[in-house]
Amino acid sequence: MLKRLTAGLTALALALGLLAGHALSQSAGKVAMLLPGSINDQSWNASGYAGLLKLKAQGMEIAYSENVAAADQVEAMKDYARRGFNPVIGHSGRYFSPAQRVAPEFKTTMFLVGAGNSGFGDNVGAIDYASEQFGYLLGVLAARMTKTGKIGAVAGLEGLPNMVALNGGYRLGAKSVKPDIEVKVIYLQSMEDPAAAKEAALALAAGGADFVSGRLNAGHAGLVQAAKEKGFWVTDRSYGHTAIAPERVVTNVVENWPDMYVAAMKEIKAGRLGGKFMQFGFHTVTSAGTSGSELHQTPERAFHSDVAPAVIAEIGALQKKIGAGEIKIAPTKEDARGGV
């Protein structure tokens, strides 16, 4: 009798789990997105909005909120969940904690964190591209192009996993080419402040850096402006950045959030993303149809014309080795440290 009761309860639990997964997958026709900044920043927020528009083109109803302050994140997520949006996307790793708080209250709503690094429970999933892979390639590129032996990076949100991945990968890539190269990373309090970013980049240039990378949102425009004024090389995040100073932008890490969100939506509809992290990189081109990002200076070419053909070939070979698992990149917080 006890065995039959236990078996019955197990079957019931499995059925409820399947029903919850079914509810999550079948109700994903309305999608909402929270963004930390403006969709017109030609950077992070614009790429997230582009992803939302691609979902709209596939027939989904969309809604979004820009410039969502930290104090408003939880209530904004709840509001969209109450209104039947599913999934609710937080386009930044900083939305992971709010999603954790809200998810237990809305068990049939999927919460998706763009640039997250782990899932939570049954209805919080995360996606991101492999920042360490692209950071590593930018570090190799910087080491090949520097004439001073000094390079730098300007970023925000120190300690966030994808910042550790990108900036740590950058330092590791540079030192794989020139072990004695000086790499200095400056972290800012805000991702959205071009003036502060410009000041930081100018400080790096004053210290001898002739190649500056990094990751900011609206603030990234400040890096380009500094490069334009002082004549150092810079890497950016969009073709809009190239347009500011095409003679100084070496390449952009063009993040393909539209295709990442489309791939994630397929997983959500199949009930496979809850509680999980889905990462894109050179290892997922075949399986997921996208590497999550690409290196492009303009839509027509990957790198500035001053990048030597041998360096371009080296970057291409490294991409293949990373994709095949021959090179594994695992930056630590120490690799991504601020300062030299």
Secondary structure, 3 states (H helix, E strand, C coil): CHHHHHHHHHHHHHHHHHHHHHHHHHCCCEEEEECCCCCCCCCHHHHHHHHHHHHHHCCCEEEEECCCCHHHHHHHHHHHHHCCCECEEECCHHHHHHHHHHHHHCCCCCEEEECCCCCECCCEEEEEECHHHHHHHHHHHHHHHCCCCEEEEEEECCCCHHHHHHHHHHHHHHHHHCCCCEEEEEEECCCCCHHHHHHHHHHHHHCCCCEEEEECCCCHHHHHHHHHHHCCEEEECCHHHHHHCCCCEEEEEEECHHHHHHHHHHHHHCCCCCCCEEEECCCCHHHHCCCCEEEECCCCCCCCCCCCHHHHHHHHHHHHHHHCCCCCCCCCCCCCCCEC
